[in-house]
Amino acid sequence: MAEQIYNQNIVDEMRTSYLEYAMSVIVGRALPDVRDGLKPVHRRVLFAMHDQGNDYNKPYRKSARVVGDVIGKYHPHGDAAVYDTIVRMSQDFSLRYQLVDGQGNFGSIDGDSPAAMRYTEIRMKKLAHELLVDLEKDTVDFTPNYDDSLSEPSVLPTRIPNLLINGSTGIAVGMASNIPPHNLGEIMNALLYYIDHRDATVADLMQFIPGPDFPTGGTIIGRKGIFDAYTTGRGILKVRAKSHIETEKNDREAIIITELPFMVNKANLVEKIAELVRDKKIEGISDMRDESDRKGMRIYIQIKRNENANVVLSNLYKHTALQSSFGVIMLAIVERQPKILPLKKVLQYFVEHRMVVVTRRTRFELRQAEAKAHILQGLTIALDHLDDVIEIIRGAQSGPIAQTLLMEKYQLSKEQSHAILEMRLQRLTGLERDKIRGDYDETMAAIANYKNILSDDHLVLDIIRKECQEILEKYNDPRRTEIIEGDSSIAIEELINEEDMVVTISHSGYIKCSPVSEYRLQRRGGKGRQGMNTKDEDFVEKMIVASTHDYLLIFTNMGQVFSKKVFQLPSGGPNTRGKAIINILPLRPDEKICTYLRIPQNSEGKYILMCTAKGICKKIHLLDCDRIRVSGIRGITLDEGDALISAQLTDGNSELFFATRNGMGLRVHEDEIRPMGRAARGVIGIRMRGDDQVVSAIALTGEGQLLTVTANGFGKKTPIDSYTLSKHRGNRGVKNIKSDESTGQVVGTMEVMDHYQLFIITQGGKLILIPVANIPSTVGRVTRGSRLIRMAKDEFVIAIAPVMDPEEVDADVETAEVLLDQEIEVDSEDDLEQETDEMDEEFIDESGPDSDELDE
């Protein structure tokens, strides 16, 4: 034959060839059919096992035998692909409802490989028969196999919506399918509702199907992704592992993981956690082991002392597959075309498929009944003329002649006459004759019923409804995956109880937070209690009270600003030491924490007022600290030898009060200090003599009184109006408290109200919590005040902090009622005069106008 050459545009040829290849992969290999939820290889495996009689109630057969039948008869591809399919259909962690019952090693959730197919044995699960039932009743079309030697079903006449209950995952050419599994009972209930309510909405169906139900359990966070998937066919689910926290005998905590998100490899997860701990990306874990056995999964993670197990767990959710995303793409083959389907459409196509199956089954059964009735009708004629029929048969020379004579005399068909000749003599008895007539009547009634069904779709739906109810009663089981409300983000706050915490930091740089409720409420003059175990020559230096959900801005003496939430700090009892700050914040050499600032949720219109030991103050917008890097940001540029000592929140219209170590104070309006950039140096807030330093710079509300505490445990409350409001910043102010050797230098000044409680902490780690109402108020500014805390020799106060909600403190009140060592002294009138001779305004740097330059 002569060669023929055709001219073809290469673009057209590539387009045609690629589309043919793509459709072959999409329809013939990678994507499931919407009707039975199976890919061709799964369908062929089940059909081959059905053809072999490899049923659930019969002995197991070698997997290799099934694989051989599948690749030899129906699936001309590699045996590994077929065996992998069988393995997956037998794994309880891969399919929500297994279709293959395996005996032997079929792999594990750790990713272990299954044994070779020559070693394992399989048979169908009972549920798999529900996909194949009525296959022999012409319920579905059969197509030729790859070599036209056999035929195979194009779809299975399934009674269960397998696409939804087991889901499917497939990557085709240019598209992918990722359908999650669901609970069979919930799906069948939704089907029953949909059959009666074709106009049902997604919200109606979600009353029965709250969401996917994964074989490995886990927890789905939020319902938005579920609703999106059911409405549009696409959505993203956030799935977390199930875990709980156990407290051991030594009061250490441990995280126990009992369920994993779908398709997460347990061995890889454990290895990943170990790697993160080794690289110090996750801290707080001291030990980990896999304690899983035949009874179930159990991953044990031991938490270090003084660490918060909830915070560690949240970090595990963030950095490992303990929380995973499941992208739902409900893509399936509909009439040989790939389509993305919402939930209602999937149910619709399944019901339509069942209507076709029931209709074709009924037609098949009608044909069978009509053929049977036809034979019974002939037998009935023969019984009515029994003697004559016997005479004709006896007189005929052969069977064909007798058949012809019967057909001619009684107008019988060939089938009827043949059935008469094949009838056994036993059936000529009276009882058998009655049975044949009864059987004929029953068959005619069945024929009438079949015709009624075929003429009325409502009767077809009644049959489908009845079969759904039977499936529901037979295979219903509890849901495994929990669904909880909330957004899909990792909200650590959800795991942390909100309560007030005492945050303390020692001189050597150890930090911790303890519940306020663990400190005992005492009267003024009590002895206090140990608040922190410290090393030799170490002592508690800073303290603040804040909620576990509060953001803390952490300021260092070098002007750097860091951000942490309170629950992210190491926790421990009042007597514990805490954790080195250097392990929490990237501090430089000689850099120390100078103060904390609790940040409110609404930061609009708020400012931060910073003050240094040399009296330099600076105001910046709080929003400038909205996004702080892990390495921190610069809050203020400091002069050599100066250090940041205070940071306060203001509303832009507050009065400010500066208190110094030698007992001076200055009250000035905030308008005197304008907002600056983060790198600016600031302006003078208060002038000081000699070696005096600022110890407190606070923003006043005007509702309370000023409380000043000295190093030797003395303190006093003074009305704010006792301090004249200065017209300008930058002067030396007035006397605030009598400061001498007996009282010691001023530790701090704060604004308090009578319902506050006051924390006082010494350098030895001792704390006392006293009611502010028990501290006497004094009209005169220049007084020693009253003794607030008894201290041992060489002990002194180093920090004070208020507790604003007394109900959060245990009311274990001591009975001391008298004022201890009360000494109130007033200096001369000369000491009370405001030092106005040095009201001249002075700035840090006089080289420019207003000297508020930005120094980067």
NUGUVO-179859 format. One record per residue: z, x, y of N, C-alpha, C in turn. Coordinates in steps of 0.2 Angstrom, whole numbers, plus 5000, padded with zeros to 4 digits. Each point is the difference from the previous one (the first is absolute). Layout:
BEGIN
ZXYZXYZXY...
! end
This chain:
BEGIN
500050044994500049965006500050045006499649995005499950045006500649995004500250065004500649995004499849965006500549975003499949965006500550025005499850025006500450025005500149955006500649985001500249955005500350035006499749985006500350035006500649965002500650035001500649965002500450045006500249965005500450035005500750024997500250065001500650034997500649965003500049975006500549965003500149944996499449974999500149934996500250024993499750054997500250014993500850024999500250045005500850025000500449935001499849965004500349945002500049964993499549994997499949954994500450034995500050074998500350034995500850005001500250015006500750005001500349935000499749955002500249945000500149974993499550024995500049984993500650044997500150065002500650044997500649975002500149985007500649985003500249934996499549965000500149934997500250014993499750054996500250014993500750025000500350045004500750025000500449955002499849965005500549955003500049944995499549984997500049944996500250024993499750064997500150014993500550054998500450025005500550054998500750005004499950005007500650015004500449945002499749955001500449945003500149944995500649975001500149944995499749945002499949964995499749935002500549955002499949965005500549965003500249954995499649984995500249954995500550024995499950064996500550024995500450065003499850035006500450065002499950064996499550014996499850054996499450045002500150075000499350045000499750004993499450025000499649994994500350044994500350065001500350044995500749964997500449975005500549964997499849944996499549975002499749944997499850024993499650064999499850024994500550024995500550035003500650024995500349944997500149955004500449944998499549964995499350005001499649974996499950034993500050075001499950044993500749994996500650005003500649984996500049934997499749955004500049944998499549994994499450045001499550004995500350034993500450055001500350034994500649964997500249945003500649974998500750045001500050045005500550045002500549965004500349954997500449955004500850025000500349975005500750025001500549994994499849954995500449994994499750034994499650055001499750044994500250075001499950044995500250075000499750045005500350065003499750045004499450044997499550015005499450044997500050075005499750054997499950065003499649995007500250035005499750005006499250025000500050054996499350044999499549954997500249954996499649954997499749955006500549985004499749965005499650035005500250075002499550035004499450014998499950024993499450014997499549935000500449954999499649935000499749995007500450015005499949995007499450045002500050074999499550045003499450004995500049984994499549994996499649935001500349955001499749945001499949975007500550025005499949975006500050045006500450065000500150045006499750074998499450025002499750064998500250065005500750015001500350055004500450044996500450055003500550044997500549974996500350024995500549974997500750015004500050055004500650015004500149945005499549985003500049955004500349934997499849994994500249944996500750014998500250054998500750014998500550005005499850035006500449995006500149935002499549964999500049935002500549964995500050024994500549974995500750025001500150075002500650025002500349975006499649995005500349965006500249934999499649974995500149934999500649994995500350064998500649994996500650035003499950035006500650025004500449955004500650004999500449955004500150015007499950075002500050025007499449995004499449994996499449995003499749935001500249964995499849935000500649965000500049955004500549955001500149964993499449984997500049974994499550044995500350044995499650044996499549954996499450034999499649964995499950044994500250064999500050034994500750024998500249994993500650024997499950074997500350055003499950074997500650024996499850044995500650034996499850085000500550045002499950075001500150025007499850065002500150035006499449985005500149965005499549975004500250035007500350055001500250035007500649975003500250035006500649985003499950005008500549975003499949995007500150075003500250054997500050075002499350045000499549964998499350034999499950034994500450004995499950034993499449974997499550044997499449984997500249964994499649954998500149974994499750044994500349984994499750044994499349984999499750044996499349994998499949944997499449975000499949934998500050004992499950064997500150004993500749994997500550015005500749994998500349935002499749975005500349945002499749944997500449945000499749944997500149945005499649954999500049955005499849934997500249955004499849934998500049965007499749945000500149965006500649975001500250005006500649965002499949924999500549975000499949924999499749975006500150035006499749985006499350015000499850054997499350025000499549954997500349964995499749954997499849945005500449995005499949955005499350025004499850065000499450025004499449984995500150004993499550004996499949934996500549955002500049944996499449965002499749964995499449965000499450045001500050074999499450045001499449984995500249974994499549984996499749935001500249975005499849935001499550005006499650055001499550005005500249995007500650035001500349995007499850045005499750064998499750055004499350034998499750035004499350024998500150074997499650014995500050074997499350035002500150075001499450045001499950054995499450035000499950054995500350075002500250034994500450075002499450055002500250065001499650055003499450024996500049984993499450014996499749944997500249945002499849944998500149984993500550044997500149994993500649954999500449995005500549955000500149965006500449965001500149965006500850015002500149995006500750015003500149955005500649975001500149955006500050035006499749975005499950025007500749995004500449964997500649985003500549974995500650015000500449964995500349945003500149954995500249935002500750005001500350045004500750015001500449945002500649984998500449955002500550025006500050075001500550035005499650035005500250005006499750045006500150075000499750044995500250074999499950045006499549985004499950045006500650015005500449945000500650005004500650034996500149984994500650024997500150074998499450034999500050074998499650055005499749965005499750045005499450054998499850045004499450044998499950065005499850064998499950055004499350034998499650015005499350034998499750035006499650054999499650035006499350004998499649965004499350004998499650045005499449995002499650035004500049975007500450035005500049985006500649945001500349994995500649955001500550014994500649975001500550014995500449935000500349994994500449944999500750034998500549965003500750024999500449935000500149974995500349934999500750014997500549985003500750014997500149954995500550014995500249954995500449955003500149954996500449945003500449974994500549965001500449974995499649944997500050004993499549954997500349935002500749995000500349935001499849985007500050045005499949995007499349985001499550044996499349985001499849934997500349994994499949944997500349945004500550005003500349955004499549995006499850055003499550005005499449964998499750024994499449974998500149924999500649984997500249934999500049975007500250035005500149975006499250005003499750054999499350005003499549954997500149994994499649954996500149935003500649985003500149945003500050005007499950065003500050005008499450065001499449975000499550055001499950035007500449965005500050025007500650045002500350034995500650045001499950065004500550025004499950065004500350064997500050055003500350064997500750005000500349975006500749995000500349954995499649954998500149954995500150044993499550044999500050044994500550054999500250035006500550055000500749974999500149945000500649974997500150014993499550014996500050014993499950084998499650035005499850074999500350045006500650025000500350045005499650065002499750034994499750075001499950034993499750065000499950034994500650024996499950014993500650014996499850064996500250065002499850064996500450014994499750034995500350014993500650055001500050055005500550045001500649985004499949935003500549985004499950025007500650035003500050025007500149945005499950025006500249955006499450005005499749955001499549995006500449985006499850045005500350005007499649955004500249955002499649955005499549964996499849955004499549954997499350005004500050045005499450005004499450024996500150064996499550034996499749954995500549974997499949954995499549945002500349975006499649955003499350025002499950065003499350035002499650004993500350034995499650004994499849944997500449955000499949934997499549965005500050025006499649965005499350035001499950075000499450035001499750044994500550014995499850054995500150075001500350025006500250075001500750005003500450044998500750015003500350064997500550025004500450064998500749984999500350024994500749984998500350075000500749995002500450065000500549994994500050044995500449994994500550064999500649985000500650054999500350004993500250064998500450004994500749965000500249984995500749965000500550054998500550005004500550055000500749975002500550044998500749985003500450065000500650005004500450065001500649984996500250054996500750004996500450055003500749995000500550045002500450034994500050064999500350034994500750015001500350034995500750015000500350045005499650055002500250055005499849985007499849945001499949975006499350025003499650044996499350015002499649954998499449995004499549954999499450024996499749964996499450014997499549955000499450015001499449955000499850004993499949934998499849994994499349965000499550034998499349965000499849974994499949945000499949964993499349974999499650005006499349975000499650045005499450014998499550045004499549955003499750025005499449965002499450014995499649955000499450004995499650065000499850034995499650054999500350075002500650005001500450075002500250044994499850065000500150044994500850035001500449984995500750025001500150075000499750044996500150074999499750045007499549975002499750035007500549995005500349945000500549985005500650045000500350014994500650055000499850075002499450024998499850075002499950005008499749955003500050005007500650005004500549964997500750005003500350075000499950034994500350074999499750055005499349995001499750045005500249995007500149945002500249995007500750035001500549994995500650035000500050075001499650034996499950085000499850025007499549965003499750035006500549975006500549974998500549985005499749945005499549974998499749945004500449944999500450004994500549944999500750044999500549985004500650034999500549954997500550024997500649964998500049984992499550034997500049994992500250074997500549994996500350054996499850014993499849944997499850014993499549944999499650014995499549944998499850014992500049954997499850004993499749934998499550004995499749944997500449984994500449945001500449984994499649944997499449995000499649944997500150014993500049944996500050004993499649934998500149994994499749944997500249935004500650015002500349945003499849985007499650055003499849995007500050075004499749995006500050065005500650015004500250065001500650025003499950075003499850015006500050065004500650015004500450064998500750015003499950055006500249995006500050045006500750015003500350054999500750015003499950025007500549975004500050025007500550055002499950045004500550055002500649975004500650035000500549975003499950005008500349945003499949995007499349985002499649994995499349985002499949924999499649975004499949934999499449994995500249964995499549994994499549955003500149965004499549955003499550045004500250055004499550045004499650044995500350034995499650044995499549964997500249944998499549954996499549985005500149995006499549985005499550065001500250065000499650065000499650014994500349984994499650004994499449955001500249945002499449955001499550025005500250045005499550035005499550054997500350054996499750064998499750004993500249954996499850004993499649934998499849994994499749944998500549954998500650015001500549955000499849945004499750015005499749945004499250025000499649954998499350014999499649945003499450015002499649955003499549984994499949935000499649984995499449965004499450035000499549965004499649954996500149945002499749954996499349995002499550004995499349985001499849964994500049935002499949954994499249995000499750064997499350004999499849994993499649954998499849984993499349985000499750004994499349984999500049925000499649975004499949935000499249985000499849984994499349984999499650075001500250054997499750075000500050035007500449985004500050035007500850015001500150065003500750025002500249965007500649974999500249975006500850015001500250005006500750015002500349925000500549994996500249935000500749995002500249955004500749985001500349974994500649995000500449974994499749934998499949965005499749934998499350004997499650055002499350004997500150034993500550044998500150034993500249944996500449965002500349944996499449955000499649995005499449965000499550024994499850065000499550024995500350004993500750014999500350004994499949924997500249965005500049934998499349974998499550035004499349984999499850034993500250064998499950034994500349964994500649985001500349964995499749934999499749975005499649945000499450014996499650065001499450014996500250014993500650044999500250014993500249944996500449965003500249934997499449964999499550005005499449954999499650034994499950065000499650034995500349994993500750015000500349994994500049934997500049955005500049934998499349984998499550035003499349994998499950024992500350064999500050034993500349964995500649985002500449954996499749934999499749985005499649945000499450014995499650055000499550014995500350014993500550034999500350014994500349934997500349965005500249934998499449964998499550005004499449964998499750024994499950064998499850024994500449984994500750005001500449984995500049934999499949965006500049934999499349984997499550045001499449984997500050014992500450054998500150014993500449944997500549995003500549954998499749935000499549995004499649945000499649994994499750064998499650004994500449994994500650035000500549994994500249935000500249975005500249935000499449954997499450015002499549964997499950014993500150074998500050014992500649964997500650005003500649974997499949924999499649985006499949925000499549984994499650054998499549994995500150054994500650004998500150064995499749994994500049944997499650004993499350015000499749985006499350015000499850075002500450035004499950075001500150054994500549984996500150044994499449994995499749945000499549984996499450045002499950015006499450035003500050084998500650035001500250074999499950014992500249954996500050014993499350004997499649965003499349994998499550055003500250045005499650055003499950064996499450034999499950064996500350065003500150005007500250065003500449985007500350055003500449995006499649985005499450045002499649985005499749935000499849984993499849934999500549955002500650014998500649965001500149995008499950065003500150005007499549965004499450004998499449975003500149924998500249984994500149934999500649975004500550045001500649975004499749995007499750055003499750005007499649945001499549984995499649955001500349934999500550004996500349934998500549985006500450055002500549985005499950035007499450025001499850035007500650065002500150044995500550055002499650075002500450045004499750065002500050054994499750065001500050054995500750034999500450005006500750035000500449954996499949935001500449954997499950004993499450004998499850004993500350064996499950065003500350064997500749994999500449985005500749995000500249954994499649954999500249954995499950044993499550044999499950034994500550064999500350035005500550055000500749974999500149935001500649974999500350014993500750015000500350014993500249934998500050004993500249934997500749985002500450055002500749985001500049955007499550015004500049965006499849934999499849984994499849944998500649954999500650034999500649964999500249965006500349944999500249965005500350035006500550044999500450035005499550055005499650044996499550045004499549965004499849944997499549965004500449985006500649985000500349975006500150065005500150064997500150065005499450025003499449994997499450015003499949955006500149944999499949955005500550015006500650024998500550015006499750075004499850054996499850065004499449985004499649964998499449985004500249965006500549965000500249965006500450055005500350044997500450055004499450055004499550024996499550045003499649965006499949944999499749965005500449995006500749994999500450005006500050075004500050054996500050075003499350015004499549974997499450015004500049965006500349945000500149965006500450045006500550034997500550045005499650055003499650044996499650065002499549985006499749944998499549975005500449985007500649984999500349985006500250065004500250054997500250075003499450025004499450004996499450035004499849965005500249945001499849965005500449995006500650044999500649995005500350075001499950035006500350065002500750005000500349945002500750005000500450014993499649974995500350014993499950084998499550035003500050074998500650045004500149985006500650035004500649984996500149944997500649994997500150044994499550024996500050054995500250075002499750025006500250065002500750005003500349955003500750005002500450004994499849974994500550004994500050074997499450035000500050074997500450055005500049995006500450045005500749994998500249944999500749984999500250044994499650004995500250034993500050075001499650035004500050085001500750015004500249965005500650015003500650004996500049954996500649994995500150064995499450034998500050044995500150085002499850015006500050075002500450025007500349955003500350015006500650054999500150045005500550055000500250015007500650035001500350015007499650055004500050005006499750045005500450075000499650055000500350075000500050035007499549995004500050035007500449955005500450035004500449975005499650005007500049955004499750005006500549985005500150055005500549995005499749995007500349975005499749995006500150075004499650005006500050065004499450035001499950055005499350035001500050054994499450035000499850054995500250075001500350015006500250075002500750014996500150075000500750024997500549995006500449954999500549995005500750024997500250065002500650034997500649955003499949975005500649965003500249954995499449974996500249954995500550024995500050074999500450024995500750025002500150005007500650035003500449945003500650004998500549955003500150025008500049955004500150025007500850005001500250065002500750005002500150065005500650005003500150055005500250074996499850055003500150074996500350045006500550054997500250055005499650064998499650035005499650064999500450065003500150054996500450065002499650064999500150055004499750064999500550065001500150054996500550055001499750065004500550045002499850065004499550054996500150004994499550044996499449974998499949945002499349974999500049954994500549974998500049954994500049935003499649964998499949935002500149954994500349945002500149954995500149935004499949954996500249935003500549974995500549965002500449964996500149935003500149954996500249945002500649995005499949975005500649995004500649974997499849954995500649974996500450044996499850074999500450044996500650045005499949985006500650035004500549955002500650025000500649955001500149995007500149945002500249985007500750025001500250045006500650015001500249995008500750005001500249995007499950075003500050005007500050065004500750044998499950064999500550054998500150014993499549974996500050014993499850074998500150024994499950074998499250014998499749954999499350004998499950024993499450014997499850024994499550054999499950034994499550055000499349975000499650025004499349975001499550044997500150064998499450044997500350074998499950014993500250074998499650055003500350055002499650065003500250064997499550055001500250074997500550035005500250064998500450045005499750015006500349995006499850025006499449955003499949944996499649955002500349945002499749965005500449945002499449955002500249945000499649945002499950015008499450005002499850015007499749945004499649964996499749945004500149944995500049945003500049944997499749945004499749954996499749945003500149954995500049935002500049954996499449965001499649994994499449965000499849974994499649955000499849964994499550044996500049984993499650034996499349995001499849955004499349985001499850035007500550035004499850035006499650065000499650015005499650075001500550045004500150064998500450055004499550055003500050015007499750065003500550055000499850064997500550064999499850055005500450025004499950055006500450064998499650065001500350064999500250045006500450055000500250035006499450045003499550014996499450035003499549955003500249945001499549955003499549974995500050014993499649974996500349934998499549954998500249944998499749984993500449984996499849984993500149924999499749974995500149934999500249994993500549964998500249994993500349935000499949964995500449944999500750024996500549965002500750024997500050004993499649964996500150004993499650064997499650045004499750064998500550065000500549995003500550055000500550004994500250064998500450004994500749965001500149964995500649965000500650034996500649985001500650024997500649975002500550014997500749975002500350045006500549975003500350045006500250074998500250024994500250064998499550054997499349985000499550044998499750045005499750064999499850055004499349985004499649974996499349985002499550054998499550015004499450044998499850045006499850064999499850055006499449975003500050005007499549975004499450044999500050064999499450045000499649984994500349964995499649974994499749945002500249975006499749935002499550015006500250045005499650015006499850085000499450015003499750075000500350035006500650025000500450035006499850075000500050035007499950075001500750034999500050075000500650045000500449985006500649994999500549995006499949935003499649964997499949935003500549954996500349965004500549964997499949935003500249954996500049935003500549995005499849975006500549995005500249935001499549954998500249935001499549964996500249944999499649954997499949945005499449964999499949945004499849954995500349945000499849954996499549965004499449984997499449975004500049934998500049955005499949934999499349994998499949944997499349984997499549995006500349975006499549995005500150055005499550055001500150065004499649995007499749945001499750005006500450005006499850045005500450005006500750045000500050044994500650044999499950075002500550045002500050075001500550044997499950064999500550054997500250055006500650005001500350045005500350064996499850065001500250064997500450045006500550044997500450045005500250064996500050065004500250064997500750025002500350064997500650025001500150025007499550035003500050025007499949945005499949944998500049955005499349985001499550024997499349985001499849944996499849955004499849944997499349985000499749964995499349985000499949934997499649965003499949944997499249994998499949984993499349994998500049934997499449974999499949944997500150004993500449954997500150004993499450004996499449975002499450004996499750074999500250055005499850064999500250034993500549974997500350034994499849954994499549965001499849954995499850034994499650055000499750034995500250085000500550014995500250075000499850034993499850065001499750044994500650024996499950024994500550034995500350065004499650045003500350065003500349985007500149945002500349985006499550015006500349985006499650015006500550035006499750035005500550025005500249955005500649995001500349955004500150025007500250075001500250035007499950074999499850035006499950075000500750035004500350054996500750025002499950075003500550015005500150065003500350054995500050065001500350054996500849995000500350004995500749994999500249935001499649955001500249935000499849974993500349944999500049974994500049925001499649964997500149935000500649984997500449955003500649984998500149924999499549965003500149935000499349975001499949944997499449965001500349924999499749965005500349945001499449955001500049944997499549955002500249965006499549995004500149965006499449955001500149955005499549955001499650015006500250065004499650015006500449985006500549964999500449975006500750014998500250054997500750014998500450055005500749995000500450055003500150064995500050065002500250064996500650035002500450034994500650035001500050074997500150055004500050074997500850025000500250034994500750024999500050074998500450055003500050074998500650024996500050064998500550024996500750015003499950025007500650015004500349935003499749954998500349935003499749985006499450025002499649975005499649944998499849955004499649954999499549985006499449984998499649985006499649934997500149955005499649944998499549995005499449994998499450005004499549954997499549975004499549954998499450044997499749974995499550034996499450015004499949965006499450005004500050075003500550045000500050075003499650054995499849984994499750044995499349964998499550035002499349974998499850024993499649964997499850024993499550065001500050044994499650065000499750014994499550054999499750014994500550044995499850004993500550034995500150075001499550045003500250075001500350025006500149955005500350025006500750035000500250045005500750035000500549955002499949955005500549965002500350025007500549965002500350015007500850014999500350025005500750004999500349935000500549994996500349945000500750005003500450064998500750015003500150075000500350025006500150075001500750024997500150064998500750024998500250075002500750015000500250065002500250054994499950065001500250054995499649994993500550004995499749994993500049934998500149955004500049934998499349984997500149964996499449974996500049935000499449964999500049934999500149994993500449954998500249984993499749934999499949965005499749934999499649985005499549974999499549975005499849934997500349945003499949944997499749955005499749954997499749945004500549955000500249975005500549955001499749935000500449954996499849935000500449975006500650025002500449975005500449954997500049994993500449954997500750024997500050075000500650034997500450045004500450054997500450055004499850074997500150055004499950074998500650024996499850034994500550034996499950074999500550045002500050075000500550034995499850054995500450024995500050085001500650034999500050075001500150044993500050065000500050044994500749994996500550005004500749994997500249934998499549955000500149944998500349955005499950015006500249965006499449965002500149945002499449965003500349945004499549985004500249945005499349965001500249945002499549955002500049995008499550005003500050005007499449955002500149955005499549955002499450045003499449984999499550045003500050005008500249945003500150005007500450055003500550034996500450055003499650075002499450004997499550065002499549975005500050045006499649985005499350014998499549955002499350014998499750055005499850064998499750055004499349985003499850015006499449995002499450054998500250054998499650064998500250034993499550024996500250044994500150085003500350044996500050075002500650025003500549965001500750025003500550014994500650025002500550024995500449944998500049945003500349944998500850015001500449964996500749995002500450024993500650005001500550014994499949944995500050024994499949954995500749994996500350064998500650004996500450065002500750004999500450065001499950044994499750065001499850054994500550065001500450014995500450065001500150034992500550045000500150034993500349954995500449955002500249954996499549954997499649995005499549954998499350034997499950065002499450034998499449985004499450034999499449985003499749944998499649975004499749934998499550014994500149964995499550004995499449955001500149945003499549965001500349945004499549965004500149945003499549954998500249944999499649944998500249945003499549955001500249935002500249964994500649975000500249964995500349935002500049954995500349945001500649994996500449955001500750004996499849984993499549974998499949984993499750064996499850055003499850064997500550034996499850044995500450054996499850075002500550055000499850065002500150054994499550044999500050064995500250065004500550034997500250075003500050054994499750055001499950054994500250075003500350044996500350065001499650064997500150065002499650054997500150024993500649974998500250014993499749944995499649965003499749954996500449935000500650005003500449945000499749955005500049934998499849955004500549955000500049965006500549945001499549955004500249944998499649945002500549965004500049995006500549965004499749955004500449945001499749955005500050035007499549995004500050025007500549955004500149944998500549965003500750035000500150044996500750035000500150065004499450025003500150065005500149975007500550025004500249975006499450025005499949955005499650015006500450025005499750055004500350035006499649995006500349985006499649995006499850075003500550055000499950065002499550044996499650045003499550044996500350064998500550035004500250074998500749994996499949994994500649994996499950044993500650014997499950034993499849964995500249935001499949954995500550004994499949974994500450004995499850044994500550014995499850044994499649954996499550014997499649964996500050024992500150064999500050034993500550064999500450004995500450054999499650064996500150065002499750054997500450064998499850034995500450064998499950065005500450054999499950065004499350034999499750025006499450035000499449954999500249945000499449954998499949965007499349985001499849975006499549964999499949955005499549954999499350035002499549984996499350035002499549945001500149944998499549955001500349935000499749955004500249935000499449964999500149944997499449954999500349935000499649955003500349945000499749964994500449954997499849954995500049935004499449975001500049945004500249934996500050004993500149944997500650014995500649985003500650014996500049974993499649954999500049964994499750054994499750055002499750044995500550054997500650005003500550054998500649974996500250034995500649974996500650005004500349955000500649995005500750024996500050064998500650034997500450035006500449965004500350025006500750024999500150065003500750035000500549965005500650014999500549955004500250045007499850065002500250035006499849965006500549985004499949965006500150035006500450065000500250035006499550055003500050025006499650055003500350074999499650044997500350074998499850055005500650035003499950055005499649985006500149945002499749975006500250045006499550035004500250035006499449995005500249965005499549985005500250045006499550045003500250045006499449995005500149995006499550005005500150055005499450045001500050055005500149985007500050055004500049985007499449975003500149975006499449975003499450045001500250075001499550055001499550004994500349994994499650014994499649944999500249945004499649944999499449995004500050055006499449995004499450034997499549965001499350024998499850065003499750054997499850065002499349995003500049985006499349985003499750065004500450055001499750055004499550044997499849994993499550034997499549954997499849955004499649954998499350025000499850065003499350025001499750004993499449975000499650004994499750064998500050024994499850074998499649994993499550044999499549994995500050074996499849994993500050064996499550055003499449985002499550055002499849985006500150045006499849985006499350035002499650024996499450035001499449945002500249944998499549955001500349945003499649955002500349945003500349964995500749985001500449964996500250044993499650064999500250044995500049974993499649954999500049974993499450024996499850065000499450024997500049994992499450004998499950004992499950074998500550034996499950064997499849994993499450024998499949994993500250064996
! end
